[in-house]
């Protein structure tokens, strides 16, 4: 497979310059804070969100159900894992005991003042409905509560919808980075 360089933006949210967006409630959606018993649901939401996306060329584990579960377990076991910035979005029918995991976001700490959002994902059927915005809002509150001043994330430059979302929340382009990936011949 040929090696390809993927251009990505590193974006940053500054708590001094920006306010966290207001919460938008949905009667059907729930946002669950980190609980290690939800690791499989996080992995499944991640897989459903990324398996058909370009990011799989850069991060192959995102295209594999077991790879996503392992990635989630690995993130949660890191010393710099931020449970307060890690959330699961759930779609639950009224009166139902269980629901479907439809989005996930994880937080890591780069240093005392900088948090890093990892793999925010929303399954295709729920994109454009405010799920990503609410996951980011919850993560930002968590990062703020543990004392971060900045929060970074990366996004492939072709993901225009995500870039618009991040900018609307208050993230600003910090730098351009390149990640190596493989693109299989069709």
SEPAVO-266605 format. One record per atom (N, C-alpha, C): residue number from 1; x, y, z. Coordinates in Angstrom, 2 decimals. Example, Ala and Ser with C-alpha at 12.3 -4.5 7.8 and 13.67 -1.06 7.14 Angstrom:
<nodes>
<node 1, <13.19, -5.69, 7.80>>
<node 1, <12.30, -4.50, 7.80>>
<node 1, <13.20, -3.30, 7.80>>
<node 2, <12.85, -2.25, 7.08>>
<node 2, <13.67, -1.06, 7.14>>
<node 2, <12.90, 0.03, 7.87>>
</nodes>
This chain:
<nodes>
<node 1, <0.85, -1.18, 0.00>>
<node 1, <0.00, 0.00, 0.00>>
<node 1, <0.89, 1.24, 0.00>>
<node 2, <0.51, 2.22, -0.80>>
<node 2, <1.31, 3.45, -0.81>>
<node 2, <1.09, 4.27, 0.47>>
<node 3, <2.15, 4.95, 0.87>>
<node 3, <2.07, 5.83, 2.04>>
<node 3, <1.52, 7.18, 1.60>>
<node 4, <0.58, 7.71, 2.38>>
<node 4, <-0.03, 9.00, 2.08>>
<node 4, <0.06, 9.86, 3.34>>
<node 5, <0.26, 11.14, 3.14>>
<node 5, <0.26, 12.07, 4.27>>
<node 5, <-1.09, 12.77, 4.33>>
<node 6, <-1.73, 12.70, 5.49>>
<node 6, <-3.03, 13.33, 5.68>>
<node 6, <-2.82, 14.65, 6.42>>
<node 7, <-3.35, 15.69, 5.84>>
<node 7, <-3.25, 17.02, 6.44>>
<node 7, <-4.36, 17.17, 7.48>>
<node 8, <-3.95, 17.59, 8.67>>
<node 8, <-4.90, 17.73, 9.78>>
<node 8, <-4.68, 19.08, 10.44>>
<node 9, <-5.76, 19.61, 10.96>>
<node 9, <-5.66, 20.84, 11.75>>
<node 9, <-5.62, 20.48, 13.22>>
<node 10, <-4.72, 21.11, 13.93>>
<node 10, <-4.76, 21.06, 15.39>>
<node 10, <-5.50, 22.33, 15.79>>
<node 11, <-6.56, 22.15, 16.55>>
<node 11, <-7.39, 23.28, 16.96>>
<node 11, <-7.38, 23.37, 18.47>>
<node 12, <-7.64, 24.57, 18.98>>
<node 12, <-7.55, 24.79, 20.42>>
<node 12, <-8.69, 25.66, 20.93>>
<node 13, <-9.16, 25.29, 22.11>>
<node 13, <-10.15, 26.06, 22.85>>
<node 13, <-9.43, 26.65, 24.05>>
<node 14, <-9.61, 27.97, 24.27>>
<node 14, <-8.96, 28.67, 25.39>>
<node 14, <-10.06, 29.14, 26.34>>
<node 15, <-10.04, 28.63, 27.57>>
<node 15, <-11.08, 28.96, 28.54>>
<node 15, <-11.08, 30.43, 28.95>>
<node 16, <-9.95, 31.11, 28.80>>
<node 16, <-9.89, 32.54, 29.13>>
<node 16, <-10.58, 33.37, 28.04>>
<node 17, <-10.41, 32.96, 26.79>>
<node 17, <-10.95, 33.72, 25.66>>
<node 17, <-12.38, 33.33, 25.29>>
<node 18, <-12.79, 32.11, 25.62>>
<node 18, <-14.09, 31.59, 25.17>>
<node 18, <-14.90, 31.06, 26.34>>
<node 19, <-16.20, 31.09, 26.19>>
<node 19, <-17.10, 30.47, 27.16>>
<node 19, <-17.59, 29.14, 26.61>>
<node 20, <-17.84, 28.23, 27.51>>
<node 20, <-18.40, 26.94, 27.11>>
<node 20, <-19.83, 27.18, 26.64>>
<node 21, <-20.21, 26.59, 25.50>>
<node 21, <-21.58, 26.79, 25.01>>
<node 21, <-22.63, 26.34, 26.01>>
<node 22, <-23.81, 26.90, 25.89>>
<node 22, <-24.93, 26.52, 26.75>>
<node 22, <-25.41, 25.12, 26.39>>
<node 23, <-25.95, 24.44, 27.37>>
<node 23, <-26.48, 23.10, 27.19>>
<node 23, <-27.75, 23.15, 26.36>>
<node 24, <-27.92, 22.13, 25.50>>
<node 24, <-29.15, 21.97, 24.72>>
<node 24, <-29.71, 20.61, 25.05>>
<node 25, <-30.85, 20.58, 25.68>>
<node 25, <-31.47, 19.34, 26.15>>
<node 25, <-32.31, 18.68, 25.07>>
<node 26, <-32.26, 17.36, 25.09>>
<node 26, <-33.14, 16.54, 24.27>>
<node 26, <-33.79, 15.54, 25.21>>
<node 27, <-35.08, 15.36, 25.07>>
<node 27, <-35.80, 14.48, 26.00>>
<node 27, <-35.39, 13.03, 25.82>>
<node 28, <-34.86, 12.68, 24.68>>
<node 28, <-34.59, 11.29, 24.37>>
<node 28, <-33.12, 10.90, 24.55>>
<node 29, <-32.24, 11.87, 24.44>>
<node 29, <-30.81, 11.58, 24.51>>
<node 29, <-30.28, 11.76, 25.92>>
<node 30, <-29.37, 10.89, 26.29>>
<node 30, <-28.71, 10.98, 27.58>>
<node 30, <-27.22, 11.08, 27.37>>
<node 31, <-26.53, 11.75, 28.27>>
<node 31, <-25.08, 11.86, 28.23>>
<node 31, <-24.56, 11.28, 29.53>>
<node 32, <-23.85, 10.16, 29.41>>
<node 32, <-23.38, 9.43, 30.58>>
<node 32, <-21.91, 9.73, 30.82>>
<node 33, <-21.59, 10.08, 32.07>>
<node 33, <-20.20, 10.33, 32.40>>
<node 33, <-19.45, 9.01, 32.45>>
<node 34, <-18.12, 9.10, 32.57>>
<node 34, <-17.29, 7.92, 32.47>>
<node 34, <-17.62, 6.89, 33.54>>
<node 35, <-17.72, 5.67, 33.08>>
<node 35, <-17.88, 4.51, 33.94>>
<node 35, <-17.21, 3.36, 33.20>>
<node 36, <-16.25, 2.72, 33.82>>
<node 36, <-15.50, 1.66, 33.13>>
<node 36, <-16.40, 0.54, 32.64>>
<node 37, <-17.58, 0.38, 33.22>>
<node 37, <-18.52, -0.64, 32.75>>
<node 37, <-19.10, -0.30, 31.38>>
<node 38, <-18.90, 0.93, 30.91>>
<node 38, <-19.41, 1.36, 29.60>>
<node 38, <-18.36, 1.30, 28.50>>
<node 39, <-17.20, 0.72, 28.80>>
<node 39, <-16.11, 0.71, 27.83>>
<node 39, <-16.51, 0.06, 26.50>>
<node 40, <-17.28, -1.01, 26.55>>
<node 40, <-17.71, -1.69, 25.31>>
<node 40, <-18.64, -0.78, 24.51>>
<node 41, <-19.57, -0.10, 25.18>>
<node 41, <-20.48, 0.81, 24.48>>
<node 41, <-19.70, 1.97, 23.84>>
<node 42, <-18.69, 2.50, 24.55>>
<node 42, <-17.83, 3.54, 23.97>>
<node 42, <-17.16, 2.99, 22.71>>
<node 43, <-16.61, 1.78, 22.80>>
<node 43, <-15.94, 1.18, 21.65>>
<node 43, <-16.87, 0.98, 20.47>>
<node 44, <-18.08, 0.52, 20.74>>
<node 44, <-19.06, 0.31, 19.65>>
<node 44, <-19.47, 1.63, 19.02>>
<node 45, <-19.69, 2.66, 19.84>>
<node 45, <-20.04, 3.97, 19.29>>
<node 45, <-18.89, 4.52, 18.44>>
<node 46, <-17.68, 4.31, 18.89>>
<node 46, <-16.50, 4.77, 18.14>>
<node 46, <-16.43, 4.05, 16.79>>
<node 47, <-16.62, 2.73, 16.81>>
<node 47, <-16.56, 1.94, 15.58>>
<node 47, <-17.66, 2.36, 14.60>>
<node 48, <-18.90, 2.49, 15.10>>
<node 48, <-20.01, 2.91, 14.23>>
<node 48, <-19.77, 4.31, 13.66>>
<node 49, <-19.07, 5.14, 14.40>>
<node 49, <-18.82, 6.52, 13.98>>
<node 49, <-17.72, 6.63, 12.92>>
<node 50, <-16.70, 5.78, 13.01>>
<node 50, <-15.50, 5.96, 12.19>>
<node 50, <-15.28, 4.90, 11.11>>
<node 51, <-15.94, 3.77, 11.16>>
<node 51, <-15.57, 2.65, 10.30>>
<node 51, <-15.61, 2.95, 8.80>>
<node 52, <-16.41, 3.90, 8.37>>
<node 52, <-16.50, 4.24, 6.95>>
<node 52, <-15.89, 5.61, 6.64>>
<node 53, <-15.09, 6.12, 7.56>>
<node 53, <-14.53, 7.46, 7.41>>
<node 53, <-13.06, 7.41, 6.99>>
<node 54, <-12.59, 8.52, 6.47>>
<node 54, <-11.22, 8.66, 6.03>>
<node 54, <-10.21, 8.42, 7.16>>
<node 55, <-10.60, 8.74, 8.38>>
<node 55, <-9.69, 8.60, 9.52>>
<node 55, <-9.19, 7.17, 9.71>>
<node 56, <-9.90, 6.18, 9.16>>
<node 56, <-9.46, 4.79, 9.27>>
<node 56, <-8.13, 4.61, 8.54>>
<node 57, <-7.85, 5.40, 7.51>>
<node 57, <-6.57, 5.31, 6.81>>
<node 57, <-5.41, 5.78, 7.68>>
<node 58, <-5.69, 6.67, 8.61>>
<node 58, <-4.66, 7.20, 9.50>>
<node 58, <-4.61, 6.37, 10.79>>
<node 59, <-5.77, 5.96, 11.27>>
<node 59, <-5.88, 5.19, 12.51>>
<node 59, <-6.67, 3.91, 12.21>>
<node 60, <-5.99, 2.87, 11.69>>
<node 60, <-6.68, 1.66, 11.25>>
<node 60, <-7.55, 0.99, 12.31>>
<node 61, <-7.22, 1.12, 13.59>>
<node 61, <-8.02, 0.47, 14.63>>
<node 61, <-9.45, 0.99, 14.64>>
<node 62, <-9.69, 2.20, 14.11>>
<node 62, <-11.04, 2.77, 14.09>>
<node 62, <-11.97, 2.03, 13.12>>
<node 63, <-11.41, 1.26, 12.22>>
<node 63, <-12.21, 0.52, 11.25>>
<node 63, <-12.53, -0.90, 11.69>>
<node 64, <-12.16, -1.24, 12.92>>
<node 64, <-12.32, -2.59, 13.42>>
<node 64, <-13.04, -2.54, 14.77>>
<node 65, <-14.11, -3.30, 14.90>>
<node 65, <-14.91, -3.27, 16.13>>
<node 65, <-14.06, -3.61, 17.36>>
<node 66, <-13.30, -4.69, 17.29>>
<node 66, <-12.46, -5.08, 18.43>>
<node 66, <-11.33, -4.07, 18.65>>
<node 67, <-10.82, -3.48, 17.56>>
<node 67, <-9.79, -2.45, 17.68>>
<node 67, <-10.29, -1.23, 18.42>>
<node 68, <-11.55, -0.86, 18.19>>
<node 68, <-12.13, 0.30, 18.89>>
<node 68, <-12.34, 0.01, 20.37>>
<node 69, <-12.75, -1.21, 20.69>>
<node 69, <-12.91, -1.57, 22.10>>
<node 69, <-11.56, -1.57, 22.81>>
<node 70, <-10.53, -2.11, 22.12>>
<node 70, <-9.19, -2.13, 22.71>>
<node 70, <-8.66, -0.71, 22.88>>
<node 71, <-8.86, 0.14, 21.88>>
<node 71, <-8.42, 1.53, 21.97>>
<node 71, <-9.08, 2.20, 23.17>>
<node 72, <-10.35, 1.96, 23.37>>
<node 72, <-11.06, 2.56, 24.49>>
<node 72, <-10.49, 2.08, 25.82>>
<node 73, <-10.23, 0.78, 25.92>>
<node 73, <-9.63, 0.24, 27.15>>
<node 73, <-8.24, 0.83, 27.37>>
<node 74, <-7.45, 0.94, 26.29>>
<node 74, <-6.10, 1.49, 26.40>>
<node 74, <-6.12, 2.95, 26.85>>
<node 75, <-7.03, 3.74, 26.28>>
<node 75, <-7.14, 5.15, 26.68>>
<node 75, <-7.49, 5.26, 28.17>>
<node 76, <-8.47, 4.46, 28.59>>
<node 76, <-8.93, 4.52, 29.98>>
<node 76, <-7.86, 4.09, 30.98>>
<node 77, <-6.90, 3.32, 30.54>>
<node 77, <-5.84, 2.85, 31.42>>
<node 77, <-4.60, 3.74, 31.43>>
<node 78, <-4.60, 4.77, 30.65>>
<node 78, <-3.45, 5.68, 30.62>>
<node 78, <-3.42, 6.56, 31.87>>
<node 79, <-2.23, 6.92, 32.29>>
<node 79, <-2.07, 7.79, 33.47>>
<node 79, <-2.67, 9.17, 33.24>>
<node 80, <-2.71, 9.62, 31.99>>
<node 80, <-3.20, 10.96, 31.69>>
<node 80, <-4.67, 10.98, 31.23>>
<node 81, <-5.38, 9.87, 31.44>>
<node 81, <-6.80, 9.79, 31.10>>
<node 81, <-7.59, 10.75, 31.99>>
<node 82, <-8.55, 11.45, 31.39>>
<node 82, <-9.38, 12.40, 32.13>>
<node 82, <-10.82, 11.88, 32.11>>
<node 83, <-11.23, 11.15, 33.14>>
<node 83, <-12.60, 10.62, 33.16>>
<node 83, <-13.65, 11.72, 33.10>>
<node 84, <-13.36, 12.88, 33.68>>
<node 84, <-14.32, 13.99, 33.69>>
<node 84, <-14.61, 14.53, 32.29>>
<node 85, <-13.72, 14.25, 31.33>>
<node 85, <-13.89, 14.73, 29.95>>
<node 85, <-14.27, 13.59, 29.00>>
<node 86, <-14.70, 12.47, 29.55>>
<node 86, <-15.03, 11.29, 28.76>>
<node 86, <-16.52, 10.99, 28.93>>
<node 87, <-17.25, 10.99, 27.81>>
<node 87, <-18.71, 10.88, 27.86>>
<node 87, <-19.22, 9.95, 26.77>>
<node 88, <-20.41, 9.41, 27.04>>
<node 88, <-21.10, 8.54, 26.08>>
<node 88, <-22.48, 9.12, 25.85>>
<node 89, <-22.86, 9.27, 24.58>>
<node 89, <-24.22, 9.71, 24.23>>
<node 89, <-25.06, 8.47, 23.97>>
<node 90, <-26.25, 8.47, 24.55>>
<node 90, <-27.13, 7.32, 24.46>>
<node 90, <-28.50, 7.78, 23.96>>
<node 91, <-29.03, 7.04, 23.00>>
<node 91, <-30.40, 7.28, 22.52>>
<node 91, <-31.27, 6.22, 23.19>>
<node 92, <-32.19, 6.69, 24.01>>
<node 92, <-33.05, 5.76, 24.76>>
<node 92, <-34.51, 6.11, 24.49>>
<node 93, <-35.23, 5.12, 24.02>>
<node 93, <-36.68, 5.29, 23.82>>
<node 93, <-37.32, 5.57, 25.17>>
<node 94, <-38.33, 6.44, 25.21>>
<node 94, <-39.02, 6.69, 26.48>>
<node 94, <-39.51, 5.39, 27.11>>
<node 95, <-39.18, 5.20, 28.39>>
<node 95, <-39.59, 4.01, 29.12>>
<node 95, <-38.68, 2.81, 28.95>>
<node 96, <-37.74, 2.87, 28.01>>
<node 96, <-36.84, 1.73, 27.79>>
<node 96, <-35.77, 1.68, 28.88>>
<node 97, <-35.35, 0.46, 29.23>>
<node 97, <-34.30, 0.29, 30.24>>
<node 97, <-32.92, 0.51, 29.66>>
<node 98, <-32.73, 0.19, 28.40>>
<node 98, <-31.43, 0.33, 27.77>>
<node 98, <-31.56, 1.24, 26.56>>
<node 99, <-30.43, 1.67, 26.04>>
<node 99, <-30.43, 2.53, 24.87>>
<node 99, <-29.29, 2.16, 23.95>>
<node 100, <-29.21, 2.89, 22.86>>
<node 100, <-28.18, 2.67, 21.85>>
<node 100, <-27.10, 3.73, 22.00>>
<node 101, <-25.84, 3.29, 22.07>>
<node 101, <-24.71, 4.21, 22.14>>
<node 101, <-24.56, 4.88, 20.77>>
<node 102, <-24.67, 6.21, 20.74>>
<node 102, <-24.65, 6.93, 19.47>>
<node 102, <-23.49, 7.91, 19.33>>
<node 103, <-22.74, 8.11, 20.40>>
<node 103, <-21.61, 9.03, 20.33>>
<node 103, <-20.68, 8.85, 21.51>>
<node 104, <-19.44, 9.22, 21.32>>
<node 104, <-18.44, 9.08, 22.37>>
<node 104, <-17.38, 10.15, 22.23>>
<node 105, <-16.80, 10.52, 23.34>>
<node 105, <-15.69, 11.47, 23.37>>
<node 105, <-14.81, 11.08, 24.56>>
<node 106, <-13.50, 11.19, 24.38>>
<node 106, <-12.58, 10.87, 25.45>>
<node 106, <-11.62, 12.02, 25.66>>
<node 107, <-11.14, 12.14, 26.89>>
<node 107, <-10.19, 13.19, 27.22>>
<node 107, <-8.89, 12.64, 27.78>>
<node 108, <-7.80, 13.23, 27.34>>
<node 108, <-6.48, 12.97, 27.90>>
<node 108, <-5.90, 14.31, 28.32>>
<node 109, <-4.94, 14.27, 29.19>>
<node 109, <-4.26, 15.49, 29.62>>
<node 109, <-2.86, 15.48, 29.04>>
<node 110, <-2.51, 16.53, 28.31>>
<node 110, <-1.17, 16.66, 27.74>>
<node 110, <-0.19, 17.14, 28.80>>
<node 111, <-0.63, 18.09, 29.60>>
<node 111, <0.13, 18.57, 30.76>>
<node 111, <-0.86, 19.21, 31.72>>
<node 112, <-0.37, 19.89, 32.74>>
<node 112, <-1.27, 20.42, 33.78>>
<node 112, <-2.31, 21.39, 33.24>>
<node 113, <-1.97, 22.12, 32.18>>
<node 113, <-2.88, 23.14, 31.66>>
<node 113, <-3.57, 22.77, 30.35>>
<node 114, <-3.18, 21.67, 29.73>>
<node 114, <-3.69, 21.35, 28.40>>
<node 114, <-4.36, 19.98, 28.38>>
<node 115, <-5.61, 19.98, 27.96>>
<node 115, <-6.35, 18.74, 27.74>>
<node 115, <-6.40, 18.45, 26.25>>
<node 116, <-6.69, 17.21, 25.91>>
<node 116, <-6.74, 16.80, 24.51>>
<node 116, <-7.95, 15.91, 24.29>>
<node 117, <-8.83, 16.34, 23.39>>
<node 117, <-9.99, 15.53, 23.02>>
<node 117, <-9.53, 14.45, 22.06>>
<node 118, <-9.95, 13.23, 22.33>>
<node 118, <-9.60, 12.08, 21.51>>
<node 118, <-10.84, 11.53, 20.83>>
<node 119, <-10.77, 11.35, 19.55>>
<node 119, <-11.77, 10.57, 18.81>>
<node 119, <-13.22, 10.89, 19.10>>
<node 120, <-13.61, 12.13, 19.03>>
<node 120, <-15.03, 12.40, 19.16>>
<node 120, <-15.74, 11.76, 17.98>>
<node 121, <-16.75, 10.96, 18.27>>
<node 121, <-17.46, 10.29, 17.20>>
<node 121, <-18.95, 10.27, 17.45>>
<node 122, <-19.71, 10.50, 16.38>>
<node 122, <-21.17, 10.41, 16.43>>
<node 122, <-21.57, 9.54, 15.24>>
<node 123, <-22.41, 8.54, 15.49>>
<node 123, <-22.81, 7.65, 14.40>>
<node 123, <-23.56, 8.44, 13.34>>
<node 124, <-23.45, 8.04, 12.07>>
<node 124, <-24.01, 8.83, 10.97>>
<node 124, <-25.46, 9.25, 11.12>>
<node 125, <-26.33, 8.37, 11.62>>
<node 125, <-27.75, 8.70, 11.73>>
<node 125, <-28.04, 9.86, 12.69>>
<node 126, <-27.09, 10.18, 13.55>>
<node 126, <-27.32, 11.22, 14.56>>
<node 126, <-26.48, 12.47, 14.35>>
<node 127, <-25.75, 12.52, 13.24>>
<node 127, <-24.96, 13.72, 12.96>>
<node 127, <-25.88, 14.87, 12.57>>
<node 128, <-25.46, 16.08, 12.91>>
<node 128, <-26.24, 17.26, 12.59>>
<node 128, <-27.41, 17.50, 13.53>>
<node 129, <-27.46, 16.76, 14.64>>
<node 129, <-28.57, 16.88, 15.59>>
<node 129, <-28.12, 17.40, 16.94>>
<node 130, <-26.90, 17.91, 17.01>>
<node 130, <-26.42, 18.50, 18.25>>
<node 130, <-25.71, 17.55, 19.19>>
<node 131, <-25.58, 16.29, 18.81>>
<node 131, <-24.94, 15.30, 19.69>>
<node 131, <-23.46, 15.63, 19.87>>
<node 132, <-22.76, 15.90, 18.77>>
<node 132, <-21.34, 16.23, 18.85>>
<node 132, <-21.10, 17.48, 19.68>>
<node 133, <-21.91, 18.49, 19.46>>
<node 133, <-21.80, 19.75, 20.22>>
<node 133, <-21.96, 19.49, 21.73>>
<node 134, <-22.93, 18.65, 22.07>>
<node 134, <-23.19, 18.39, 23.48>>
<node 134, <-22.08, 17.53, 24.10>>
<node 135, <-21.56, 16.56, 23.34>>
<node 135, <-20.42, 15.78, 23.83>>
<node 135, <-19.22, 16.69, 24.09>>
<node 136, <-18.94, 17.59, 23.16>>
<node 136, <-17.82, 18.51, 23.34>>
<node 136, <-18.07, 19.42, 24.54>>
<node 137, <-19.28, 19.90, 24.68>>
<node 137, <-19.61, 20.77, 25.82>>
<node 137, <-19.34, 20.04, 27.14>>
<node 138, <-19.80, 18.80, 27.24>>
<node 138, <-19.56, 18.02, 28.46>>
<node 138, <-18.06, 17.83, 28.69>>
<node 139, <-17.32, 17.51, 27.64>>
<node 139, <-15.87, 17.32, 27.78>>
<node 139, <-15.19, 18.61, 28.22>>
<node 140, <-15.59, 19.75, 27.63>>
<node 140, <-15.00, 21.04, 28.03>>
<node 140, <-15.24, 21.33, 29.50>>
<node 141, <-16.44, 21.07, 29.98>>
<node 141, <-16.74, 21.27, 31.41>>
<node 141, <-15.80, 20.40, 32.24>>
<node 142, <-15.61, 19.16, 31.83>>
<node 142, <-14.72, 18.26, 32.56>>
<node 142, <-13.29, 18.74, 32.58>>
<node 143, <-12.80, 19.19, 31.43>>
<node 143, <-11.43, 19.71, 31.37>>
<node 143, <-11.29, 20.96, 32.25>>
<node 144, <-12.26, 21.84, 32.18>>
<node 144, <-12.22, 23.05, 33.02>>
<node 144, <-12.21, 22.68, 34.50>>
<node 145, <-13.03, 21.71, 34.86>>
<node 145, <-13.14, 21.32, 36.27>>
<node 145, <-11.86, 20.69, 36.83>>
<node 146, <-11.01, 20.13, 35.96>>
<node 146, <-9.74, 19.56, 36.44>>
<node 146, <-8.59, 20.55, 36.29>>
<node 147, <-8.92, 21.80, 35.89>>
<node 147, <-7.91, 22.85, 35.88>>
<node 147, <-7.21, 23.13, 34.58>>
<node 148, <-7.70, 22.61, 33.48>>
<node 148, <-7.07, 22.90, 32.19>>
<node 148, <-7.39, 24.33, 31.76>>
<node 149, <-6.47, 24.96, 31.08>>
<node 149, <-6.70, 26.27, 30.50>>
<node 149, <-7.04, 26.14, 29.01>>
<node 150, <-6.43, 25.16, 28.36>>
<node 150, <-6.61, 24.93, 26.93>>
<node 150, <-7.08, 23.50, 26.69>>
<node 151, <-7.80, 23.32, 25.57>>
<node 151, <-8.17, 21.98, 25.11>>
<node 151, <-7.86, 21.92, 23.62>>
<node 152, <-7.11, 20.90, 23.24>>
<node 152, <-6.74, 20.70, 21.84>>
<node 152, <-7.48, 19.51, 21.24>>
<node 153, <-7.60, 19.52, 19.93>>
<node 153, <-8.09, 18.37, 19.18>>
<node 153, <-7.49, 18.45, 17.79>>
<node 154, <-7.55, 17.33, 17.08>>
<node 154, <-7.10, 17.30, 15.68>>
<node 154, <-8.24, 16.83, 14.81>>
<node 155, <-8.26, 17.35, 13.58>>
<node 155, <-9.30, 16.98, 12.62>>
<node 155, <-8.69, 16.99, 11.22>>
<node 156, <-9.05, 15.98, 10.42>>
<node 156, <-8.61, 15.93, 9.03>>
<node 156, <-9.25, 17.10, 8.29>>
<node 157, <-8.46, 17.80, 7.46>>
<node 157, <-8.96, 19.04, 6.84>>
<node 157, <-10.15, 18.81, 5.92>>
<node 158, <-10.36, 17.59, 5.47>>
<node 158, <-11.50, 17.31, 4.59>>
<node 158, <-12.82, 17.17, 5.36>>
<node 159, <-12.75, 17.10, 6.67>>
<node 159, <-13.94, 16.92, 7.49>>
<node 159, <-14.53, 18.30, 7.80>>
<node 160, <-15.10, 18.91, 6.77>>
<node 160, <-15.58, 20.29, 6.88>>
<node 160, <-16.70, 20.47, 7.89>>
<node 161, <-17.59, 19.49, 8.00>>
<node 161, <-18.67, 19.59, 8.98>>
<node 161, <-18.12, 19.65, 10.40>>
<node 162, <-17.13, 18.82, 10.69>>
<node 162, <-16.53, 18.82, 12.03>>
<node 162, <-15.79, 20.13, 12.29>>
<node 163, <-15.07, 20.61, 11.29>>
<node 163, <-14.34, 21.87, 11.45>>
<node 163, <-15.30, 23.01, 11.75>>
<node 164, <-16.42, 23.07, 11.02>>
<node 164, <-17.42, 24.12, 11.27>>
<node 164, <-17.99, 24.01, 12.69>>
<node 165, <-18.24, 22.78, 13.12>>
<node 165, <-18.74, 22.56, 14.48>>
<node 165, <-17.73, 23.07, 15.50>>
<node 166, <-16.48, 22.68, 15.36>>
<node 166, <-15.45, 23.08, 16.33>>
<node 166, <-15.29, 24.60, 16.35>>
<node 167, <-15.31, 25.22, 15.19>>
<node 167, <-15.19, 26.69, 15.13>>
<node 167, <-16.40, 27.35, 15.78>>
<node 168, <-17.59, 26.79, 15.58>>
<node 168, <-18.80, 27.40, 16.16>>
<node 168, <-18.79, 27.32, 17.69>>
<node 169, <-18.08, 26.36, 18.23>>
<node 169, <-17.96, 26.21, 19.68>>
<node 169, <-16.91, 27.16, 20.24>>
<node 170, <-15.94, 27.54, 19.41>>
<node 170, <-14.89, 28.45, 19.88>>
<node 170, <-13.49, 27.93, 19.68>>
<node 171, <-13.32, 26.78, 19.06>>
<node 171, <-11.99, 26.29, 18.75>>
<node 171, <-11.40, 27.11, 17.61>>
<node 172, <-10.11, 27.37, 17.69>>
<node 172, <-9.38, 28.11, 16.66>>
<node 172, <-8.24, 27.27, 16.13>>
<node 173, <-7.94, 27.45, 14.84>>
<node 173, <-6.83, 26.74, 14.20>>
<node 173, <-5.53, 27.15, 14.88>>
<node 174, <-4.78, 26.18, 15.37>>
<node 174, <-3.52, 26.43, 16.05>>
<node 174, <-2.35, 26.14, 15.13>>
<node 175, <-2.40, 25.00, 14.44>>
<node 175, <-1.33, 24.63, 13.52>>
<node 175, <-1.83, 23.53, 12.59>>
<node 176, <-1.07, 23.29, 11.54>>
<node 176, <-1.36, 22.21, 10.60>>
<node 176, <-0.32, 21.12, 10.83>>
<node 177, <-0.79, 19.89, 10.94>>
<node 177, <0.09, 18.74, 11.14>>
<node 177, <-0.19, 17.71, 10.06>>
<node 178, <0.75, 16.82, 9.87>>
<node 178, <0.59, 15.78, 8.86>>
<node 178, <0.75, 14.42, 9.54>>
<node 179, <-0.17, 13.51, 9.25>>
<node 179, <-0.13, 12.16, 9.78>>
<node 179, <0.05, 11.19, 8.61>>
<node 180, <0.87, 10.19, 8.82>>
<node 180, <1.11, 9.18, 7.80>>
<node 180, <-0.01, 8.16, 7.86>>
<node 181, <-0.49, 7.76, 6.69>>
<node 181, <-1.51, 6.73, 6.60>>
<node 181, <-1.31, 5.90, 5.36>>
<node 182, <-2.09, 4.86, 5.23>>
<node 182, <-2.03, 3.99, 4.06>>
<node 182, <-3.38, 4.02, 3.36>>
<node 183, <-3.34, 4.05, 2.05>>
<node 183, <-4.57, 4.00, 1.27>>
<node 183, <-4.50, 2.77, 0.38>>
<node 184, <-5.39, 1.79, 0.60>>
<node 184, <-5.35, 0.58, -0.22>>
<node 184, <-5.78, 0.88, -1.65>>
<node 185, <-5.21, 0.15, -2.59>>
<node 185, <-5.65, 0.29, -3.99>>
<node 185, <-7.03, -0.31, -4.12>>
<node 186, <-7.90, 0.32, -4.93>>
<node 186, <-9.23, -0.23, -5.11>>
<node 186, <-9.27, -1.13, -6.30>>
</nodes>
